[in-house]
């Protein structure tokens, strides 16, 4: 992730991203835990609030057990790729599109 975002605060959100954020809540079936963690990691990187570098080193203490630790690791995995918030938003939209095709949306 670009270091320039560290001091910029939340990233602007595209309309497609905002729509995908709402759609993922309306899936007919719950995606797998792995898919949900990927969605979470992309979301946290996409909104850049806070930037991952602000929390790096603050990994939840019960690393191998809690959902919080799993989420933290998912976010770290995305942050470690170095993608920008804009790129994360695009990947998020693409992933939600795949999940919609697989699981469908509630009416």
Biopython code that builds the backbone (N, CA, C, O; Angstrom):
import numpy as np
from Bio.PDB.StructureBuilder import StructureBuilder

atoms = [
    (1, "UNK", "N", (0.840, -1.163, 0.000)),
    (1, "UNK", "CA", (0.000, 0.000, 0.000)),
    (1, "UNK", "C", (0.884, 1.224, 0.000)),
    (1, "UNK", "O", (1.923, 1.255, 0.659)),
    (2, "UNK", "N", (0.477, 2.203, -0.723)),
    (2, "UNK", "CA", (1.260, 3.417, -0.830)),
    (2, "UNK", "C", (1.318, 4.149, 0.502)),
    (2, "UNK", "O", (0.295, 4.375, 1.148)),
    (3, "UNK", "N", (2.528, 4.515, 0.901)),
    (3, "UNK", "CA", (2.715, 5.210, 2.174)),
    (3, "UNK", "C", (2.053, 6.571, 2.170)),
    (3, "UNK", "O", (1.734, 7.098, 3.236)),
    (4, "UNK", "N", (1.835, 7.157, 0.998)),
    (4, "UNK", "CA", (1.231, 8.478, 0.942)),
    (4, "UNK", "C", (-0.165, 8.506, 1.563)),
    (4, "UNK", "O", (-0.630, 9.567, 1.977)),
    (5, "UNK", "N", (-0.833, 7.368, 1.633)),
    (5, "UNK", "CA", (-2.176, 7.333, 2.198)),
    (5, "UNK", "C", (-2.180, 7.398, 3.714)),
    (5, "UNK", "O", (-3.225, 7.660, 4.311)),
    (6, "UNK", "N", (-1.063, 7.171, 4.342)),
    (6, "UNK", "CA", (-0.996, 7.133, 5.795)),
    (6, "UNK", "C", (-1.589, 8.376, 6.430)),
    (6, "UNK", "O", (-2.320, 8.284, 7.416)),
    (7, "UNK", "N", (-1.283, 9.529, 5.876)),
    (7, "UNK", "CA", (-1.713, 10.778, 6.488)),
    (7, "UNK", "C", (-2.955, 11.377, 5.849)),
    (7, "UNK", "O", (-3.389, 12.459, 6.245)),
    (8, "UNK", "N", (-3.522, 10.709, 4.890)),
    (8, "UNK", "CA", (-4.661, 11.279, 4.179)),
    (8, "UNK", "C", (-6.004, 10.915, 4.785)),
    (8, "UNK", "O", (-7.022, 11.485, 4.394)),
    (9, "UNK", "N", (-6.037, 10.001, 5.709)),
    (9, "UNK", "CA", (-7.312, 9.599, 6.292)),
    (9, "UNK", "C", (-8.093, 8.711, 5.354)),
    (9, "UNK", "O", (-7.522, 8.081, 4.464)),
    (10, "UNK", "N", (-9.416, 8.658, 5.553)),
    (10, "UNK", "CA", (-10.244, 7.764, 4.743)),
    (10, "UNK", "C", (-10.112, 8.048, 3.248)),
    (10, "UNK", "O", (-10.008, 9.201, 2.828)),
    (11, "UNK", "N", (-10.117, 6.993, 2.464)),
    (11, "UNK", "CA", (-10.044, 7.129, 1.011)),
    (11, "UNK", "C", (-11.429, 7.448, 0.457)),
    (11, "UNK", "O", (-12.432, 6.977, 0.995)),
    (12, "UNK", "N", (-11.497, 8.246, -0.617)),
    (12, "UNK", "CA", (-12.787, 8.469, -1.271)),
    (12, "UNK", "C", (-13.317, 7.137, -1.796)),
    (12, "UNK", "O", (-12.546, 6.283, -2.233)),
    (13, "UNK", "N", (-14.626, 6.969, -1.749)),
    (13, "UNK", "CA", (-15.226, 5.701, -2.158)),
    (13, "UNK", "C", (-16.018, 5.878, -3.445)),
    (13, "UNK", "O", (-16.838, 6.788, -3.564)),
    (14, "UNK", "N", (-15.762, 4.998, -4.406)),
    (14, "UNK", "CA", (-16.484, 5.045, -5.674)),
    (14, "UNK", "C", (-17.927, 4.596, -5.458)),
    (14, "UNK", "O", (-18.243, 3.911, -4.486)),
    (15, "UNK", "N", (-18.788, 4.996, -6.383)),
    (15, "UNK", "CA", (-20.192, 4.577, -6.305)),
    (15, "UNK", "C", (-20.314, 3.059, -6.420)),
    (15, "UNK", "O", (-21.130, 2.445, -5.732)),
    (16, "UNK", "N", (-19.499, 2.453, -7.293)),
    (16, "UNK", "CA", (-19.532, 0.995, -7.444)),
    (16, "UNK", "C", (-19.150, 0.305, -6.139)),
    (16, "UNK", "O", (-19.742, -0.707, -5.766)),
    (17, "UNK", "N", (-18.156, 0.861, -5.447)),
    (17, "UNK", "CA", (-17.726, 0.291, -4.174)),
    (17, "UNK", "C", (-18.846, 0.405, -3.143)),
    (17, "UNK", "O", (-19.147, -0.566, -2.449)),
    (18, "UNK", "N", (-19.456, 1.566, -3.037)),
    (18, "UNK", "CA", (-20.551, 1.758, -2.069)),
    (18, "UNK", "C", (-21.691, 0.778, -2.343)),
    (18, "UNK", "O", (-22.277, 0.217, -1.418)),
    (19, "UNK", "N", (-21.996, 0.580, -3.629)),
    (19, "UNK", "CA", (-23.056, -0.363, -4.004)),
    (19, "UNK", "C", (-22.676, -1.787, -3.595)),
    (19, "UNK", "O", (-23.503, -2.523, -3.056)),
    (20, "UNK", "N", (-21.434, -2.170, -3.848)),
    (20, "UNK", "CA", (-20.971, -3.520, -3.500)),
    (20, "UNK", "C", (-21.008, -3.747, -1.995)),
    (20, "UNK", "O", (-21.317, -4.848, -1.539)),
    (21, "UNK", "N", (-20.692, -2.708, -1.218)),
    (21, "UNK", "CA", (-20.741, -2.814, 0.247)),
    (21, "UNK", "C", (-22.162, -3.152, 0.695)),
    (21, "UNK", "O", (-22.349, -3.953, 1.610)),
    (22, "UNK", "N", (-23.147, -2.553, 0.064)),
    (22, "UNK", "CA", (-24.541, -2.848, 0.416)),
    (22, "UNK", "C", (-24.960, -4.224, -0.101)),
    (22, "UNK", "O", (-25.668, -4.956, 0.590)),
    (23, "UNK", "N", (-24.529, -4.575, -1.301)),
    (23, "UNK", "CA", (-24.931, -5.851, -1.895)),
    (23, "UNK", "C", (-24.390, -7.049, -1.131)),
    (23, "UNK", "O", (-25.079, -8.062, -1.010)),
    (24, "UNK", "N", (-23.182, -6.955, -0.620)),
    (24, "UNK", "CA", (-22.601, -8.105, 0.082)),
    (24, "UNK", "C", (-23.438, -8.450, 1.317)),
    (24, "UNK", "O", (-23.417, -9.591, 1.778)),
    (25, "UNK", "N", (-24.158, -7.490, 1.844)),
    (25, "UNK", "CA", (-25.023, -7.722, 3.011)),
    (25, "UNK", "C", (-26.312, -8.448, 2.628)),
    (25, "UNK", "O", (-27.034, -8.936, 3.498)),
    (26, "UNK", "N", (-26.601, -8.521, 1.322)),
    (26, "UNK", "CA", (-27.868, -9.089, 0.851)),
    (26, "UNK", "C", (-27.696, -10.421, 0.126)),
    (26, "UNK", "O", (-28.612, -10.874, -0.560)),
    (27, "UNK", "N", (-26.546, -11.043, 0.269)),
    (27, "UNK", "CA", (-26.349, -12.339, -0.376)),
    (27, "UNK", "C", (-27.327, -13.356, 0.204)),
    (27, "UNK", "O", (-27.584, -13.361, 1.408)),
    (28, "UNK", "N", (-27.870, -14.216, -0.654)),
    (28, "UNK", "CA", (-28.834, -15.230, -0.202)),
    (28, "UNK", "C", (-28.209, -16.241, 0.736)),
    (28, "UNK", "O", (-28.865, -16.721, 1.660)),
    (29, "UNK", "N", (-26.950, -16.569, 0.508)),
    (29, "UNK", "CA", (-26.227, -17.510, 1.368)),
    (29, "UNK", "C", (-24.961, -16.831, 1.853)),
    (29, "UNK", "O", (-24.429, -15.928, 1.207)),
    (30, "UNK", "N", (-24.500, -17.278, 2.985)),
    (30, "UNK", "CA", (-23.255, -16.737, 3.513)),
    (30, "UNK", "C", (-22.070, -17.356, 2.774)),
    (30, "UNK", "O", (-21.998, -18.576, 2.625)),
    (31, "UNK", "N", (-21.143, -16.519, 2.313)),
    (31, "UNK", "CA", (-19.933, -17.053, 1.691)),
    (31, "UNK", "C", (-19.107, -17.840, 2.706)),
    (31, "UNK", "O", (-19.394, -17.820, 3.903)),
    (32, "UNK", "N", (-18.097, -18.521, 2.225)),
    (32, "UNK", "CA", (-17.211, -19.264, 3.119)),
    (32, "UNK", "C", (-16.468, -18.292, 4.026)),
    (32, "UNK", "O", (-16.385, -17.099, 3.736)),
    (33, "UNK", "N", (-15.936, -18.803, 5.111)),
    (33, "UNK", "CA", (-15.167, -17.965, 6.024)),
    (33, "UNK", "C", (-13.978, -17.328, 5.304)),
    (33, "UNK", "O", (-13.669, -16.156, 5.521)),
    (34, "UNK", "N", (-13.323, -18.094, 4.458)),
    (34, "UNK", "CA", (-12.181, -17.565, 3.699)),
    (34, "UNK", "C", (-12.608, -16.406, 2.795)),
    (34, "UNK", "O", (-11.914, -15.392, 2.709)),
    (35, "UNK", "N", (-13.755, -16.561, 2.122)),
    (35, "UNK", "CA", (-14.257, -15.489, 1.268)),
    (35, "UNK", "C", (-14.601, -14.250, 2.094)),
    (35, "UNK", "O", (-14.292, -13.125, 1.699)),
    (36, "UNK", "N", (-15.242, -14.466, 3.240)),
    (36, "UNK", "CA", (-15.600, -13.338, 4.105)),
    (36, "UNK", "C", (-14.361, -12.603, 4.608)),
    (36, "UNK", "O", (-14.355, -11.376, 4.696)),
    (37, "UNK", "N", (-13.319, -13.350, 4.936)),
    (37, "UNK", "CA", (-12.090, -12.713, 5.398)),
    (37, "UNK", "C", (-11.427, -11.917, 4.278)),
    (37, "UNK", "O", (-10.860, -10.853, 4.526)),
    (38, "UNK", "N", (-11.494, -12.419, 3.059)),
    (38, "UNK", "CA", (-10.952, -11.669, 1.927)),
    (38, "UNK", "C", (-11.745, -10.389, 1.716)),
    (38, "UNK", "O", (-11.166, -9.327, 1.486)),
    (39, "UNK", "N", (-13.072, -10.485, 1.794)),
    (39, "UNK", "CA", (-13.927, -9.297, 1.684)),
    (39, "UNK", "C", (-13.545, -8.282, 2.757)),
    (39, "UNK", "O", (-13.417, -7.091, 2.474)),
    (40, "UNK", "N", (-13.365, -8.752, 3.978)),
    (40, "UNK", "CA", (-13.011, -7.867, 5.088)),
    (40, "UNK", "C", (-11.666, -7.179, 4.840)),
    (40, "UNK", "O", (-11.548, -5.964, 4.999)),
    (41, "UNK", "N", (-10.664, -7.952, 4.454)),
    (41, "UNK", "CA", (-9.340, -7.376, 4.214)),
    (41, "UNK", "C", (-9.360, -6.332, 3.113)),
    (41, "UNK", "O", (-8.732, -5.280, 3.235)),
    (42, "UNK", "N", (-10.083, -6.622, 2.034)),
    (42, "UNK", "CA", (-10.202, -5.653, 0.945)),
    (42, "UNK", "C", (-10.956, -4.412, 1.397)),
    (42, "UNK", "O", (-10.574, -3.293, 1.055)),
    (43, "UNK", "N", (-12.028, -4.604, 2.164)),
    (43, "UNK", "CA", (-12.810, -3.460, 2.650)),
    (43, "UNK", "C", (-11.948, -2.536, 3.505)),
    (43, "UNK", "O", (-11.917, -1.325, 3.287)),
    (44, "UNK", "N", (-11.255, -3.114, 4.472)),
    (44, "UNK", "CA", (-10.441, -2.294, 5.375)),
    (44, "UNK", "C", (-9.362, -1.532, 4.608)),
    (44, "UNK", "O", (-9.077, -0.376, 4.922)),
    (45, "UNK", "N", (-8.766, -2.171, 3.611)),
    (45, "UNK", "CA", (-7.759, -1.491, 2.808)),
    (45, "UNK", "C", (-8.406, -0.433, 1.922)),
    (45, "UNK", "O", (-7.856, 0.654, 1.744)),
    (46, "UNK", "N", (-9.575, -0.749, 1.367)),
    (46, "UNK", "CA", (-10.265, 0.170, 0.462)),
    (46, "UNK", "C", (-10.682, 1.466, 1.144)),
    (46, "UNK", "O", (-10.579, 2.540, 0.550)),
    (47, "UNK", "N", (-11.148, 1.378, 2.373)),
    (47, "UNK", "CA", (-11.611, 2.600, 3.054)),
    (47, "UNK", "C", (-10.469, 3.338, 3.734)),
    (47, "UNK", "O", (-10.599, 4.519, 4.056)),
    (48, "UNK", "N", (-9.348, 2.651, 3.957)),
    (48, "UNK", "CA", (-8.145, 3.290, 4.505)),
    (48, "UNK", "C", (-8.420, 4.033, 5.806)),
    (48, "UNK", "O", (-7.878, 5.116, 6.026)),
    (49, "UNK", "N", (-9.242, 3.472, 6.655)),
    (49, "UNK", "CA", (-9.588, 4.153, 7.903)),
    (49, "UNK", "C", (-9.630, 3.156, 9.050)),
    (49, "UNK", "O", (-10.662, 2.516, 9.249)),
    (50, "UNK", "N", (-8.580, 3.000, 9.796)),
    (50, "UNK", "CA", (-7.286, 3.671, 9.654)),
    (50, "UNK", "C", (-6.404, 2.940, 8.660)),
    (50, "UNK", "O", (-6.673, 1.795, 8.298)),
    (51, "UNK", "N", (-5.349, 3.610, 8.224)),
    (51, "UNK", "CA", (-4.345, 2.991, 7.355)),
    (51, "UNK", "C", (-3.701, 1.849, 8.132)),
    (51, "UNK", "O", (-3.472, 1.977, 9.335)),
    (52, "UNK", "N", (-3.406, 0.740, 7.469)),
    (52, "UNK", "CA", (-2.876, -0.437, 8.166)),
    (52, "UNK", "C", (-1.617, -0.124, 8.962)),
    (52, "UNK", "O", (-1.408, -0.687, 10.036)),
    (53, "UNK", "N", (-0.781, 0.764, 8.450)),
    (53, "UNK", "CA", (0.463, 1.072, 9.164)),
    (53, "UNK", "C", (0.193, 1.674, 10.540)),
    (53, "UNK", "O", (1.054, 1.623, 11.419)),
    (54, "UNK", "N", (-0.996, 2.243, 10.734)),
    (54, "UNK", "CA", (-1.351, 2.826, 12.033)),
    (54, "UNK", "C", (-1.622, 1.752, 13.081)),
    (54, "UNK", "O", (-1.522, 2.019, 14.278)),
    (55, "UNK", "N", (-1.962, 0.549, 12.646)),
    (55, "UNK", "CA", (-2.264, -0.526, 13.600)),
    (55, "UNK", "C", (-1.266, -1.675, 13.522)),
    (55, "UNK", "O", (-1.340, -2.623, 14.304)),
    (56, "UNK", "N", (-0.346, -1.589, 12.591)),
    (56, "UNK", "CA", (0.652, -2.652, 12.429)),
    (56, "UNK", "C", (1.389, -2.851, 13.747)),
    (56, "UNK", "O", (1.798, -1.885, 14.392)),
    (57, "UNK", "N", (1.550, -4.082, 14.132)),
    (57, "UNK", "CA", (2.201, -4.384, 15.402)),
    (57, "UNK", "C", (1.214, -4.506, 16.547)),
    (57, "UNK", "O", (1.588, -4.893, 17.654)),
    (58, "UNK", "N", (-0.044, -4.178, 16.288)),
    (58, "UNK", "CA", (-1.088, -4.287, 17.310)),
    (58, "UNK", "C", (-1.978, -5.490, 17.048)),
    (58, "UNK", "O", (-3.195, -5.422, 17.218)),
    (59, "UNK", "N", (-1.371, -6.580, 16.637)),
    (59, "UNK", "CA", (-2.116, -7.799, 16.350)),
    (59, "UNK", "C", (-2.820, -8.272, 17.616)),
    (59, "UNK", "O", (-2.245, -8.233, 18.704)),
    (60, "UNK", "N", (-4.083, -8.725, 17.470)),
    (60, "UNK", "CA", (-4.792, -9.236, 18.650)),
    (60, "UNK", "C", (-3.964, -10.292, 19.367)),
    (60, "UNK", "O", (-3.290, -11.097, 18.725)),
    (61, "UNK", "N", (-4.012, -10.292, 20.683)),
    (61, "UNK", "CA", (-3.134, -11.155, 21.482)),
    (61, "UNK", "C", (-3.423, -12.629, 21.314)),
    (61, "UNK", "O", (-2.497, -13.438, 21.378)),
    (62, "UNK", "N", (-4.659, -13.007, 21.103)),
    (62, "UNK", "CA", (-4.966, -14.432, 20.947)),
    (62, "UNK", "C", (-4.981, -14.776, 19.462)),
    (62, "UNK", "O", (-6.016, -15.123, 18.894)),
    (63, "UNK", "N", (-3.831, -14.673, 18.863)),
    (63, "UNK", "CA", (-3.657, -14.755, 17.424)),
    (63, "UNK", "C", (-4.283, -15.981, 16.776)),
    (63, "UNK", "O", (-4.842, -15.865, 15.685)),
    (64, "UNK", "N", (-4.212, -17.113, 17.385)),
    (64, "UNK", "CA", (-4.658, -18.327, 16.718)),
    (64, "UNK", "C", (-6.109, -18.697, 16.978)),
    (64, "UNK", "O", (-6.579, -19.707, 16.453)),
    (65, "UNK", "N", (-6.826, -17.924, 17.762)),
    (65, "UNK", "CA", (-8.144, -18.358, 18.175)),
    (65, "UNK", "C", (-9.267, -17.440, 17.706)),
    (65, "UNK", "O", (-10.254, -17.919, 17.148)),
    (66, "UNK", "N", (-9.143, -16.177, 17.910)),
    (66, "UNK", "CA", (-10.283, -15.283, 17.776)),
    (66, "UNK", "C", (-10.578, -14.851, 16.349)),
    (66, "UNK", "O", (-9.707, -14.847, 15.480)),
    (67, "UNK", "N", (-11.840, -14.488, 16.139)),
    (67, "UNK", "CA", (-12.253, -13.940, 14.853)),
    (67, "UNK", "C", (-11.536, -12.622, 14.595)),
    (67, "UNK", "O", (-11.200, -12.307, 13.453)),
    (68, "UNK", "N", (-11.303, -11.856, 15.648)),
    (68, "UNK", "CA", (-10.592, -10.582, 15.494)),
    (68, "UNK", "C", (-9.197, -10.812, 14.927)),
    (68, "UNK", "O", (-8.733, -10.051, 14.078)),
    (69, "UNK", "N", (-8.542, -11.845, 15.390)),
    (69, "UNK", "CA", (-7.202, -12.150, 14.890)),
    (69, "UNK", "C", (-7.256, -12.581, 13.427)),
    (69, "UNK", "O", (-6.390, -12.211, 12.635)),
    (70, "UNK", "N", (-8.270, -13.362, 13.072)),
    (70, "UNK", "CA", (-8.413, -13.786, 11.679)),
    (70, "UNK", "C", (-8.648, -12.578, 10.780)),
    (70, "UNK", "O", (-8.075, -12.480, 9.694)),
    (71, "UNK", "N", (-9.494, -11.663, 11.240)),
    (71, "UNK", "CA", (-9.760, -10.456, 10.458)),
    (71, "UNK", "C", (-8.493, -9.614, 10.321)),
    (71, "UNK", "O", (-8.194, -9.098, 9.244)),
    (72, "UNK", "N", (-7.757, -9.482, 11.415)),
    (72, "UNK", "CA", (-6.527, -8.694, 11.390)),
    (72, "UNK", "C", (-5.554, -9.281, 10.376)),
    (72, "UNK", "O", (-4.935, -8.546, 9.606)),
    (73, "UNK", "N", (-5.418, -10.605, 10.376)),
    (73, "UNK", "CA", (-4.502, -11.255, 9.433)),
    (73, "UNK", "C", (-4.983, -11.097, 7.990)),
    (73, "UNK", "O", (-4.166, -10.951, 7.081)),
    (74, "UNK", "N", (-6.296, -11.124, 7.773)),
    (74, "UNK", "CA", (-6.835, -10.928, 6.425)),
    (74, "UNK", "C", (-6.536, -9.514, 5.939)),
    (74, "UNK", "O", (-6.173, -9.310, 4.781)),
    (75, "UNK", "N", (-6.690, -8.554, 6.822)),
    (75, "UNK", "CA", (-6.384, -7.165, 6.477)),
    (75, "UNK", "C", (-4.894, -7.021, 6.190)),
    (75, "UNK", "O", (-4.506, -6.371, 5.219)),
    (76, "UNK", "N", (-4.071, -7.616, 7.020)),
    (76, "UNK", "CA", (-2.618, -7.558, 6.843)),
    (76, "UNK", "C", (-2.212, -8.181, 5.509)),
    (76, "UNK", "O", (-1.343, -7.657, 4.811)),
    (77, "UNK", "N", (-2.845, -9.298, 5.158)),
    (77, "UNK", "CA", (-2.512, -9.973, 3.905)),
    (77, "UNK", "C", (-2.757, -9.056, 2.712)),
    (77, "UNK", "O", (-1.958, -9.024, 1.776)),
    (78, "UNK", "N", (-3.854, -8.315, 2.742)),
    (78, "UNK", "CA", (-4.143, -7.376, 1.658)),
    (78, "UNK", "C", (-3.173, -6.201, 1.720)),
    (78, "UNK", "O", (-2.609, -5.806, 0.699)),
    (79, "UNK", "N", (-2.976, -5.643, 2.908)),
    (79, "UNK", "CA", (-2.075, -4.495, 3.061)),
    (79, "UNK", "C", (-0.662, -4.839, 2.607)),
    (79, "UNK", "O", (0.023, -4.002, 2.019)),
    (80, "UNK", "N", (-0.225, -6.053, 2.873)),
    (80, "UNK", "CA", (1.127, -6.474, 2.503)),
    (80, "UNK", "C", (1.337, -6.566, 0.992)),
    (80, "UNK", "O", (2.477, -6.594, 0.527)),
    (81, "UNK", "N", (0.248, -6.613, 0.221)),
    (81, "UNK", "CA", (0.392, -6.658, -1.236)),
    (81, "UNK", "C", (0.787, -5.302, -1.795)),
    (81, "UNK", "O", (1.284, -5.209, -2.917)),
    (82, "UNK", "N", (0.567, -4.247, -1.015)),
    (82, "UNK", "CA", (0.943, -2.910, -1.453)),
    (82, "UNK", "C", (-0.078, -2.226, -2.338)),
    (82, "UNK", "O", (0.232, -1.202, -2.946)),
    (83, "UNK", "N", (-1.293, -2.762, -2.431)),
    (83, "UNK", "CA", (-2.285, -2.123, -3.289)),
    (83, "UNK", "C", (-2.803, -0.841, -2.645)),
    (83, "UNK", "O", (-2.780, -0.684, -1.425)),
    (84, "UNK", "N", (-3.266, 0.064, -3.489)),
    (84, "UNK", "CA", (-3.824, 1.332, -3.025)),
    (84, "UNK", "C", (-5.283, 1.123, -2.628)),
    (84, "UNK", "O", (-5.874, 0.099, -2.970)),
    (85, "UNK", "N", (-5.870, 2.081, -1.911)),
    (85, "UNK", "CA", (-7.295, 1.976, -1.602)),
    (85, "UNK", "C", (-8.153, 1.853, -2.867)),
    (85, "UNK", "O", (-9.131, 1.106, -2.878)),
    (86, "UNK", "N", (-7.796, 2.574, -3.922)),
    (86, "UNK", "CA", (-8.570, 2.491, -5.167)),
    (86, "UNK", "C", (-8.513, 1.089, -5.758)),
    (86, "UNK", "O", (-9.527, 0.561, -6.215)),
    (87, "UNK", "N", (-7.334, 0.492, -5.748)),
    (87, "UNK", "CA", (-7.189, -0.875, -6.262)),
    (87, "UNK", "C", (-7.965, -1.863, -5.393)),
    (87, "UNK", "O", (-8.575, -2.802, -5.906)),
    (88, "UNK", "N", (-7.940, -1.651, -4.084)),
    (88, "UNK", "CA", (-8.686, -2.526, -3.173)),
    (88, "UNK", "C", (-10.183, -2.402, -3.421)),
    (88, "UNK", "O", (-10.906, -3.397, -3.362)),
    (89, "UNK", "N", (-10.654, -1.185, -3.699)),
    (89, "UNK", "CA", (-12.076, -1.002, -4.002)),
    (89, "UNK", "C", (-12.455, -1.781, -5.254)),
    (89, "UNK", "O", (-13.498, -2.434, -5.286)),
    (90, "UNK", "N", (-11.623, -1.718, -6.276)),
    (90, "UNK", "CA", (-11.901, -2.447, -7.523)),
    (90, "UNK", "C", (-11.933, -3.951, -7.267)),
    (90, "UNK", "O", (-12.835, -4.642, -7.739)),
    (91, "UNK", "N", (-10.959, -4.455, -6.527)),
    (91, "UNK", "CA", (-10.934, -5.889, -6.210)),
    (91, "UNK", "C", (-12.152, -6.282, -5.374)),
    (91, "UNK", "O", (-12.709, -7.363, -5.566)),
    (92, "UNK", "N", (-12.565, -5.421, -4.454)),
    (92, "UNK", "CA", (-13.742, -5.668, -3.619)),
    (92, "UNK", "C", (-14.978, -5.780, -4.508)),
    (92, "UNK", "O", (-15.760, -6.722, -4.377)),
    (93, "UNK", "N", (-15.151, -4.812, -5.414)),
    (93, "UNK", "CA", (-16.305, -4.821, -6.323)),
    (93, "UNK", "C", (-16.301, -6.099, -7.160)),
    (93, "UNK", "O", (-17.341, -6.736, -7.330)),
    (94, "UNK", "N", (-15.140, -6.471, -7.679)),
    (94, "UNK", "CA", (-15.037, -7.693, -8.490)),
    (94, "UNK", "C", (-15.388, -8.935, -7.668)),
    (94, "UNK", "O", (-16.113, -9.808, -8.145)),
    (95, "UNK", "N", (-14.881, -9.016, -6.446)),
    (95, "UNK", "CA", (-15.161, -10.173, -5.591)),
    (95, "UNK", "C", (-16.638, -10.245, -5.234)),
    (95, "UNK", "O", (-17.229, -11.325, -5.267)),
    (96, "UNK", "N", (-17.238, -9.117, -4.896)),
    (96, "UNK", "CA", (-18.668, -9.120, -4.576)),
    (96, "UNK", "C", (-19.471, -9.539, -5.806)),
    (96, "UNK", "O", (-20.477, -10.237, -5.675)),
    (97, "UNK", "N", (-19.044, -9.127, -6.992)),
    (97, "UNK", "CA", (-19.703, -9.570, -8.224)),
    (97, "UNK", "C", (-19.669, -11.088, -8.360)),
    (97, "UNK", "O", (-20.668, -11.708, -8.727)),
    (98, "UNK", "N", (-18.521, -11.681, -8.064)),
    (98, "UNK", "CA", (-18.399, -13.144, -8.104)),
    (98, "UNK", "C", (-19.292, -13.799, -7.056)),
    (98, "UNK", "O", (-19.925, -14.820, -7.326)),
    (99, "UNK", "N", (-19.343, -13.215, -5.866)),
    (99, "UNK", "CA", (-20.180, -13.773, -4.798)),
    (99, "UNK", "C", (-21.660, -13.661, -5.150)),
    (99, "UNK", "O", (-22.439, -14.562, -4.838)),
    (100, "UNK", "N", (-22.055, -12.568, -5.793)),
    (100, "UNK", "CA", (-23.452, -12.403, -6.222)),
    (100, "UNK", "C", (-23.825, -13.480, -7.226)),
    (100, "UNK", "O", (-24.912, -14.053, -7.155)),
    (101, "UNK", "N", (-22.919, -13.756, -8.165)),
    (101, "UNK", "CA", (-23.185, -14.801, -9.159)),
    (101, "UNK", "C", (-23.312, -16.165, -8.492)),
    (101, "UNK", "O", (-24.163, -16.969, -8.872)),
    (102, "UNK", "N", (-22.481, -16.419, -7.517)),
    (102, "UNK", "CA", (-22.472, -17.735, -6.861)),
    (102, "UNK", "C", (-23.637, -17.919, -5.891)),
    (102, "UNK", "O", (-24.270, -18.975, -5.870)),
    (103, "UNK", "N", (-23.920, -16.894, -5.090)),
    (103, "UNK", "CA", (-24.895, -17.034, -4.006)),
    (103, "UNK", "C", (-26.222, -16.323, -4.259)),
    (103, "UNK", "O", (-27.210, -16.622, -3.589)),
    (104, "UNK", "N", (-26.268, -15.401, -5.197)),
    (104, "UNK", "CA", (-27.477, -14.650, -5.478)),
    (104, "UNK", "C", (-27.740, -13.581, -4.426)),
    (104, "UNK", "O", (-27.144, -13.584, -3.349)),
    (105, "UNK", "N", (-28.651, -12.663, -4.764)),
    (105, "UNK", "CA", (-29.027, -11.588, -3.847)),
    (105, "UNK", "C", (-30.472, -11.751, -3.417)),
    (105, "UNK", "O", (-31.321, -12.185, -4.196)),
    (106, "UNK", "N", (-30.740, -11.400, -2.170)),
    (106, "UNK", "CA", (-32.118, -11.373, -1.689)),
    (106, "UNK", "C", (-32.839, -10.222, -2.371)),
    (106, "UNK", "O", (-32.241, -9.192, -2.683)),
    (107, "UNK", "N", (-34.115, -10.411, -2.595)),
    (107, "UNK", "CA", (-34.921, -9.371, -3.252)),
    (107, "UNK", "C", (-35.164, -8.199, -2.344)),
    (107, "UNK", "O", (-35.823, -7.238, -2.740)),
]
sb = StructureBuilder()
sb.init_structure("model")
sb.init_model(0)
sb.init_chain("A")
sb.init_seg("    ")
for serial, (resi, resn, name, xyz) in enumerate(atoms, 1):
    if name == "N":
        sb.init_residue(resn, " ", resi, " ")
    sb.init_atom(name, np.array(xyz, "f"), 0.0, 1.0, " ", f" {name:<3s}", serial, name[0])
structure = sb.get_structure()
